[in-house]
Amino acid sequence: MLNSVLAFAGLCVVLAVTPGPDTFIVLRLAVRSGSGAGIAAAGGAAAGSLLWAVAAGVGLAAFLANWGLGYTVVRALGALYLVYLGVQALRAQETTEASTAGVSERVRWWRAGGMGLLSAVLNPKIGLFFLAVVPQFVPREANVVEMTFLLGCVDAGVAFAWLTLVSLGAARMMRWLNRPKVGATLERTTGVVLIGLGVVTLTTG
């Protein structure tokens, strides 16, 4: 069992360092509101991933995957949410650029956590990951539900650790640069990326 967990942890590390919606949400919040907001978003994203692991363990994710309309609705909502966050970032970059401190209105930690959580919960591909990939790391003698939850905790832990590093690094970089135009450029960049990810998600299966 230990070998399965370690192998899965290695896979999670590879997936975590691959930029995705959660990475850009954490990056944007860390740049805009500091490392605390980014870490809160990281925690929310990790919690959302863990919820998908629980759903996969009890069969809800399989039900959603087999229910074409339900999967499409959740995917569409997730895509629209990414577009919404991207538009918010593009609008915010104008006030960020004009701010002498380089930061406009800060996002509170509970709101940042909710953004990370909602982004993960509205991403049914995480559920499909637990349905299609995780079973390969479940030993035959193990309890499927318990093992799926354990691997979900591993995935959430790895994701949270990596996204926390992203948040701390981005916040430190902004303190070092301390330039409003840099913050505005990063807001604009993450906004465009989030909208692009939303459009791709909306137009692909």
Backbone torsions as a table, in degrees:
resi	resn	phi	psi	omega
1	MET	NA	-38.8	-179.6
2	LEU	-61.5	-39.9	178.5
3	ASN	-62.4	-38.7	179.0
4	SER	-64.4	-43.0	-179.8
5	VAL	-64.9	-43.3	-179.8
6	LEU	-66.0	-40.7	178.2
7	ALA	-64.0	-41.2	179.1
8	PHE	-66.8	-38.4	178.1
9	ALA	-61.2	-39.8	177.3
10	GLY	-62.3	-41.5	176.8
11	LEU	-63.1	-40.8	-179.7
12	CYS	-62.6	-36.9	177.7
13	VAL	-62.4	-45.2	179.3
14	VAL	-60.9	-44.7	-179.1
15	LEU	-68.5	-35.9	-177.3
16	ALA	-65.5	-40.7	-177.0
17	VAL	-78.6	-8.3	174.5
18	THR	-80.7	118.2	-175.1
19	PRO	-58.6	133.4	177.1
20	GLY	-141.4	-174.2	-179.2
21	PRO	-54.0	-43.0	-178.5
22	ASP	-61.7	-38.5	179.9
23	THR	-61.1	-45.5	-177.0
24	PHE	-73.2	-31.1	175.4
25	ILE	-66.1	-46.3	178.2
26	VAL	-62.9	-43.2	-180.0
27	LEU	-60.2	-45.9	-178.3
28	ARG	-64.1	-43.8	-179.0
29	LEU	-68.1	-37.1	178.2
30	ALA	-65.4	-40.1	179.3
31	VAL	-68.6	-39.4	-174.5
32	ARG	-81.3	-40.3	-170.3
33	SER	-126.7	4.3	178.0
34	GLY	99.2	171.4	-174.5
35	SER	-64.8	-31.0	-179.1
36	GLY	-59.6	-43.9	179.1
37	ALA	-66.7	-40.0	178.8
38	GLY	-64.7	-41.6	178.6
39	ILE	-66.5	-37.8	176.9
40	ALA	-62.2	-41.9	177.2
41	ALA	-64.8	-38.0	177.1
42	ALA	-62.0	-42.5	177.6
43	GLY	-64.0	-39.5	177.7
44	GLY	-64.3	-42.2	179.0
45	ALA	-64.3	-41.3	178.7
46	ALA	-64.5	-40.2	178.0
47	ALA	-64.4	-38.7	178.3
48	GLY	-64.5	-39.7	177.3
49	SER	-64.5	-38.9	179.2
50	LEU	-66.7	-34.9	176.3
51	LEU	-63.0	-38.3	176.8
52	TRP	-65.8	-36.0	177.6
53	ALA	-63.7	-42.9	177.0
54	VAL	-63.0	-43.2	179.8
55	ALA	-62.0	-39.5	178.4
56	ALA	-66.4	-38.7	-178.4
57	GLY	-64.8	-35.0	-178.4
58	VAL	-96.4	0.5	174.5
59	GLY	96.4	-1.9	-178.4
60	LEU	-68.6	-37.3	179.6
61	ALA	-64.8	-39.2	177.8
62	ALA	-64.0	-40.6	178.1
63	PHE	-61.1	-43.8	-179.5
64	LEU	-66.2	-40.8	-179.6
65	ALA	-64.1	-34.9	-179.9
66	ASN	-82.6	-17.3	178.3
67	TRP	-95.3	94.3	-172.6
68	GLY	-52.6	-44.9	-177.2
69	LEU	-65.0	-43.6	-179.6
70	GLY	-62.4	-43.4	179.0
71	TYR	-62.2	-42.9	-178.8
72	THR	-64.6	-40.7	-179.6
73	VAL	-64.1	-47.2	-179.8
74	VAL	-63.3	-42.6	179.4
75	ARG	-62.8	-42.1	180.0
76	ALA	-65.4	-41.5	178.2
77	LEU	-63.1	-41.6	178.2
78	GLY	-63.4	-42.1	179.4
79	ALA	-64.2	-44.0	179.9
80	LEU	-65.3	-33.7	178.3
81	TYR	-66.9	-39.6	176.7
82	LEU	-63.6	-41.8	177.3
83	VAL	-61.9	-42.4	179.0
84	TYR	-60.0	-45.3	178.2
85	LEU	-64.0	-37.8	178.3
86	GLY	-64.5	-43.1	178.1
87	VAL	-63.7	-40.7	176.7
88	GLN	-58.6	-42.5	-179.9
89	ALA	-64.9	-40.5	179.7
90	LEU	-66.0	-37.8	177.8
91	ARG	-69.9	-36.0	-177.1
92	ALA	-72.4	-27.8	-176.4
93	GLN	-63.7	-26.3	179.0
94	GLU	-67.5	-45.5	179.1
95	THR	-72.4	-31.0	177.8
96	THR	-65.4	-41.7	-178.5
97	GLU	-66.5	-32.2	-178.4
98	ALA	-83.6	-14.6	-176.6
99	SER	-78.1	135.4	179.7
100	THR	-71.0	-23.8	-179.5
101	ALA	-91.7	-9.6	179.6
102	GLY	86.0	-0.8	-179.5
103	VAL	-136.9	133.7	176.7
104	SER	-94.3	-126.0	-178.3
105	GLU	-73.0	125.5	-179.7
106	ARG	-79.7	146.9	178.3
107	VAL	-91.3	127.1	-179.5
108	ARG	-68.7	155.9	-173.4
109	TRP	-62.6	-37.6	-177.9
110	TRP	-69.0	-34.7	176.3
111	ARG	-70.5	-40.1	177.5
112	ALA	-62.4	-42.1	177.2
113	GLY	-62.0	-39.1	178.3
114	GLY	-65.2	-35.8	178.3
115	MET	-64.6	-43.9	178.1
116	GLY	-65.0	-42.3	179.6
117	LEU	-62.7	-47.3	-177.7
118	LEU	-65.0	-37.6	178.5
119	SER	-61.0	-42.2	-179.3
120	ALA	-73.7	-42.8	-178.4
121	VAL	-63.6	-33.9	-178.9
122	LEU	-89.5	17.3	177.5
123	ASN	-114.8	90.4	-176.6
124	PRO	-64.5	-15.5	178.4
125	LYS	-65.5	-25.1	174.8
126	ILE	-66.9	-40.8	176.8
127	GLY	-62.9	-40.7	178.0
128	LEU	-65.2	-33.8	176.5
129	PHE	-60.4	-44.4	180.0
130	PHE	-70.6	-25.1	178.4
131	LEU	-82.0	-38.9	-172.3
132	ALA	-94.1	-34.6	-172.7
133	VAL	-100.3	-46.0	-174.5
134	VAL	-57.5	-40.8	-179.6
135	PRO	-56.4	-24.7	178.9
136	GLN	-68.2	-18.1	-178.7
137	PHE	-106.6	9.2	178.7
138	VAL	-98.1	113.2	178.8
139	PRO	-61.7	152.9	-177.6
140	ARG	-61.1	-34.4	-176.3
141	GLU	-83.0	-6.1	-175.5
142	ALA	-85.4	154.4	172.2
143	ASN	-73.0	121.8	-172.6
144	VAL	-61.1	-46.1	-177.3
145	VAL	-64.5	-47.0	-178.3
146	GLU	-65.4	-41.5	-178.9
147	MET	-68.7	-38.6	177.8
148	THR	-62.6	-41.2	177.7
149	PHE	-65.1	-41.4	178.4
150	LEU	-61.1	-46.3	179.1
151	LEU	-66.5	-32.7	175.0
152	GLY	-63.2	-38.4	176.8
153	CYS	-65.5	-38.5	177.4
154	VAL	-63.3	-46.8	179.7
155	ASP	-61.3	-45.1	-180.0
156	ALA	-64.3	-40.6	179.9
157	GLY	-64.6	-44.2	178.9
158	VAL	-64.2	-45.0	-179.7
159	ALA	-62.1	-44.1	-179.6
160	PHE	-63.4	-42.5	-179.8
161	ALA	-62.0	-45.1	-178.7
162	TRP	-67.7	-46.0	-178.6
163	LEU	-66.1	-31.2	174.8
164	THR	-63.9	-41.9	176.5
165	LEU	-62.5	-40.4	177.2
166	VAL	-60.9	-44.9	-179.1
167	SER	-63.6	-47.8	-179.1
168	LEU	-63.3	-41.1	179.6
169	GLY	-65.6	-43.1	-179.2
170	ALA	-66.4	-42.7	-179.7
171	ALA	-64.8	-41.5	178.9
172	ARG	-65.3	-39.7	178.8
173	MET	-61.3	-41.1	-179.6
174	MET	-67.7	-38.0	177.5
175	ARG	-65.5	-35.0	-179.6
176	TRP	-71.2	-44.5	-179.1
177	LEU	-74.2	-47.1	177.9
178	ASN	51.4	46.6	-179.9
179	ARG	-126.1	122.5	-179.6
180	PRO	-56.2	-37.9	-177.3
181	LYS	-66.6	-32.8	177.6
182	VAL	-66.4	-45.1	177.5
183	GLY	-60.2	-41.0	179.4
184	ALA	-65.2	-39.4	178.9
185	THR	-64.8	-41.9	178.5
186	LEU	-67.1	-37.9	175.7
187	GLU	-60.0	-45.6	-178.5
188	ARG	-64.1	-43.5	-178.5
189	THR	-63.9	-49.2	-179.9
190	THR	-65.7	-33.3	177.1
191	GLY	-62.3	-46.3	180.0
192	VAL	-64.6	-41.4	-179.3
193	VAL	-64.5	-44.4	-179.6
194	LEU	-63.5	-41.6	177.3
195	ILE	-64.0	-41.8	178.2
196	GLY	-61.9	-42.2	177.6
197	LEU	-64.0	-39.0	178.0
198	GLY	-63.3	-43.6	-179.5
199	VAL	-65.3	-43.7	179.2
200	VAL	-61.8	-44.2	179.1
201	THR	-62.7	-37.9	-177.1
202	LEU	-72.1	-31.0	-173.7
203	THR	-99.1	-5.1	178.5
204	THR	-121.3	159.9	-179.1
205	GLY	-83.0	NA	NA
